[in-house]
Amino acid sequence: MSLSVALSHHFPGFTLEVNFEAPPGLTALFGKSGSGKTSVINAVAGILHPDQGRITADKTTLLDTAQAINLPPHRRRLGYVFQDARLFPHLNVRQNLRYGRWFAARNQGANFDDIVDMLGLSALLSRSPATLSGGEKSRVAIGRALLSNPALLLMDEPFAALDDARKAELLPYIETLRDHTKIPILYVSHALPEVARLATTLVVLDQGRCLRAGPAADLLADPSLAPSLGLRDAGAVLTATVTAQDPDGLTQLHTLGGPIWLPKIAATPGTRLRIRIAAQDVILSRSRPEGLSALNILHGIVSEIRQGPDGALIQIAIGADHLLARITSRSATALNLAPGDPIFAIVKSVAAAQTDIGTRQEGVV
Amino acid sequence: MPDWFTPDEWRAVALSLRVSVWATLLSLPLGIYVAHVLARRDFWGKQILNGLVHLPLILPPVVTGYLLLLAFGRKGFIGQYLDQWFGLVLAFKWTGAVLAAAVMAFPLMVRAIRLAFEAVDPKLEQAAGTLGASPLWVFLTVTLPLIMPGIIAGAVLAFAKAMGEFGATITFVSNIPGQTQTLPSAIYTFLQVPGGDPQAFRLVLVSIAVAMLALILSEFLSRAVARRIAGT
């Protein structure tokens, strides 16, 4: 199932005009605050009625202003996880989770016990929402949305109110959802590391307009897009497979550009991982460097060079994957790089932080 | 117990209780509706509706009573049809006392319920909608449970106000012992009679007790609604 969104809406002093397709998997709506992300997701939910637009989920038309079709939110079959959990204060956790069940078709959708297990909610069922921590509230809100048997899951920065440690605890749940349910997820975020970790499709919004939309791995490795994503956070995503757990506490992974080692990752050999390497944590060298403390040296081909006022962005093809490196203009001139040149990328091992590593199952997209 | 009140006094207290219960129960659905409209909707003439609802609070009660007589009297522009079509006569009957009490108590009831509506976060109702609940179900399963203490508080206040209603009642339905002589009318009557003071005083105590209990209960319930919405 896939979602197709085209809409335009005029706010005082701000015009929203977006058009994108969200295939199965997790589609991240990324942009700065005020770029219109929440307005887009609210239009999909039916909370915002755009001036003009057409939104379809597979064969169901949720909105078509040309044909005067506008399904009310309760008939759109979606689960919406709000930024501020929005649990019902007069109901306990169990009743909150079951709320959407009253209205969903009987005997359909996710099993109550499965969702409770997956989100680790069994100890909380008889508690009142007011007694829950922020992370617990988020988990209940996700469970409540899933149990309403949605055809589409909307998440508006569900973890924005949480600290990094809580967030790191919850991101695996989203990965599980992405990989083990067939429900497409529309996920609003302004945190690039989170997007890089979760997204299969990326939609970049800027001042109410859709800057780019496409497969997340392609867009993240695109040097022309990096300035809009934020140079400090820019970085590509690579696929890697765990090959060994070394006795000195490092985990060895295989990539198409050679082996890399990361601080211990709890995963069995053969597990496919998605690793993110920030562009500014990559050093380039024309010849294979010797006598370096850095362990991770990948071999690739320069595929694109983009000079900008803040230095140069070099895209390196590593098999089918891409790596992004950010170096100074002076270094770029000194190295005299050109597309097609073989290159060695030295990745400081700190670059691939554990929280930025996400699992990704085969055949999800 | 029987020695505390004379039969006349009992009749007045019993009639006041009956009038107040009916006035409260009958006006409650409309009170909830009007409170919802005032709290949640924007429309042309909202301030006029708001003014009309609160008018009985400001007008001299005798004016309200006289207006009720004009409208609902046997020859009144509404009253004549009620008589013709339903055989319902309000003027100088206890049913008229119910109407007078309901009109006078309405502003207090609406005010309490409106505040409860305004304290409910519309985002919760939005969330219920995305979970598949139609607007009616959202109202029944989210809004109503959250404002229930506010509704009860409004009803209690309205009941207490109805128990004490005097001016509009005596103007509209007069002061007929056993029929339209409510508690305040009875106190007024006793005070007009030489030597009636002790009887009046006992009823005064009843009035004070009812009013005090209602205020305490209403205050307690208002806090409950605040707690419920904060979710503690």
HADDOCK unambig.tbl for C-alpha pairs under 7 A between the chains (distance, minus, plus):
assign (segid A and resid 73 and name CA) (segid B and resid 129 and name CA) 5.79 0.50 0.50
assign (segid A and resid 73 and name CA) (segid B and resid 130 and name CA) 5.25 0.50 0.50
assign (segid A and resid 74 and name CA) (segid B and resid 129 and name CA) 4.83 0.50 0.50
assign (segid A and resid 74 and name CA) (segid B and resid 130 and name CA) 5.16 0.50 0.50
assign (segid A and resid 74 and name CA) (segid B and resid 131 and name CA) 6.36 0.50 0.50
assign (segid A and resid 74 and name CA) (segid B and resid 132 and name CA) 3.94 0.50 0.50
assign (segid A and resid 74 and name CA) (segid B and resid 133 and name CA) 5.45 0.50 0.50
assign (segid A and resid 74 and name CA) (segid B and resid 134 and name CA) 5.76 0.50 0.50
assign (segid A and resid 75 and name CA) (segid B and resid 132 and name CA) 6.25 0.50 0.50
assign (segid A and resid 77 and name CA) (segid B and resid 132 and name CA) 6.71 0.50 0.50
assign (segid A and resid 78 and name CA) (segid B and resid 130 and name CA) 6.34 0.50 0.50
assign (segid A and resid 79 and name CA) (segid B and resid 130 and name CA) 6.37 0.50 0.50
assign (segid A and resid 79 and name CA) (segid B and resid 131 and name CA) 6.24 0.50 0.50
assign (segid A and resid 80 and name CA) (segid B and resid 130 and name CA) 6.33 0.50 0.50
assign (segid A and resid 86 and name CA) (segid B and resid 124 and name CA) 5.77 0.50 0.50
assign (segid A and resid 86 and name CA) (segid B and resid 127 and name CA) 6.77 0.50 0.50
assign (segid A and resid 88 and name CA) (segid B and resid 124 and name CA) 6.73 0.50 0.50
assign (segid A and resid 89 and name CA) (segid B and resid 228 and name CA) 6.87 0.50 0.50
assign (segid A and resid 89 and name CA) (segid B and resid 229 and name CA) 6.38 0.50 0.50
assign (segid A and resid 89 and name CA) (segid B and resid 231 and name CA) 4.66 0.50 0.50
assign (segid A and resid 90 and name CA) (segid B and resid 146 and name CA) 6.73 0.50 0.50
assign (segid A and resid 90 and name CA) (segid B and resid 228 and name CA) 6.52 0.50 0.50
assign (segid A and resid 90 and name CA) (segid B and resid 231 and name CA) 6.64 0.50 0.50
assign (segid A and resid 100 and name CA) (segid B and resid 131 and name CA) 4.85 0.50 0.50
assign (segid A and resid 100 and name CA) (segid B and resid 132 and name CA) 6.15 0.50 0.50
assign (segid A and resid 103 and name CA) (segid B and resid 132 and name CA) 5.52 0.50 0.50
assign (segid A and resid 103 and name CA) (segid B and resid 133 and name CA) 6.26 0.50 0.50
assign (segid A and resid 104 and name CA) (segid B and resid 132 and name CA) 6.94 0.50 0.50
assign (segid A and resid 130 and name CA) (segid B and resid 231 and name CA) 5.19 0.50 0.50
assign (segid A and resid 130 and name CA) (segid B and resid 232 and name CA) 5.63 0.50 0.50
assign (segid A and resid 145 and name CA) (segid B and resid 131 and name CA) 6.74 0.50 0.50
assign (segid A and resid 148 and name CA) (segid B and resid 131 and name CA) 5.92 0.50 0.50
